[in-house]
């Protein structure tokens, strides 16, 4: 894994919130910066070829407890806790097995909780399934694809572990982060445990419940609002919350510390409403759980982007572009394909461009991959023809490891405080060859929010944008067109977003009717 660079921690902005069910992001001009990028690396699951189950005797440990957030989640039922029989290998005590995890106890608990009668085959009446797992590495519990002996209409179901994260083992308790376990059948596998409630406890273990998770309707907010559920384990004494605008996920440890020291205290477990203010296009919300002594025992976070609608009037169509995608082949074995999509230019910042729904005509424009109900864009910064680069953009794709995103090496460096001239000296940026704009080697960066702490990876070469035939960049200074002294005044950030000038410092765009100028607010 290849780091692009590492920086010292810059100023971090945290907005505390009141202890109620509404979480609102506030505008800030400061942000945390320490970006990094990794070399191209495929997502490769651990192979069972080098792993084998002990063949000797097994000791019966007795009755443990399993909280299922996999089968139940896939079929939209609440998480369910029930008894399971657990054994331990005599030959290798790091190996455990659960006998018929979806047997009679599961059936009884499911029917009692949901008032639904399971049909034959929907529970393991023959006790044929055995789930073996290995806790040799407590931070990365391993088990291969495990058939469960149940069929809910699409073939026998199984458990598996996607590469996004690993279950962990702590003093006889196995837990997993959201998407840390997959469930599958003949239709394929889906990363589950999205509510983070999965839990397996061996007999004789003190059950301290430090689970903490946030699930929300979407990570792309077309109206700057979303609903969610915060789950807080019963042994977490206090939950602290912080909201960070324009943060970087690889500085999450620092965000945890700041949240503990400066965040607001949350005293509930249940529904939450999250809302961005107009000036905010990205926020990270962090929850940290503390035990009775004040020690940090749990944490969870989510990133949200504003993606759509309110600013559409500020963009004009420039024709149809052809987008050649090699971004997704960073993680996933997808072919390099070319899709047509609309190209738009910002009316008041002619060097700011975007591709509209670039994956709309791709094979991945399916419910299982795409975020629905709003547009997605790839933003291109071309204010300086000598330094053109991709801005940070959510793609609306999800291959099972969370929201996919794109950024660029130039964006990294500029966000970290480098001067544009330094980037030019390094010959960074998109190369223009006639109407074809080419992302050179290691320009584009790719990330999935639920993989490897949302870290960024170099995308392979091959991503290009073929501009419409008559498109011309035509970047020039904004000038006043005519006088509109009675028209209302509007302000925009330099990247074209509407802003509140009372909460902004630096270079902005001022529009009054058709009179558009640049202005510095001090």
Secondary structure, DSSP 4 states (H G I P E B T S, - for coil): --------------B---SSSEEE----S-------EE------PPPGGG-----S-EEEEEEEEEEE-SHHHHTT---EEEEEEEEEESS-TTEEEEE-TTSHHHHHHHHHHH--PPPTTSS-TT---EEEEE-SSTTSBB---EEEEEESSSSEEEEE--TT--BEEETTEEE--TTSEEEEETTEEEEE-TTS--EEE-TT-------EEEEES-SEESSSEEEEEEEE-TT--EEEEEEEET--GGGHHHHHHHHHHHPEEE---EEEEEE--TT-SEEEEEEEEE-TTS-EEEEEEEEEEE-SSTTGGGEEEEEEEEEEE-SGGGTS----EEEEEEEEEETTEEEEEEEESTTTTSTT-STTTBPPSS--EEEEEEEETTEEEEPPEE-SB-SSSS-EEEEEHHHHHHHTT--HHHHHHTT-SPEEETTEEE--TTTEEEEETTSGGG-EEEPPS--EEE--TT---------B-S--TTSPEEEE-TTS-B--GGG--EEEEEEETTEEEEEEE-
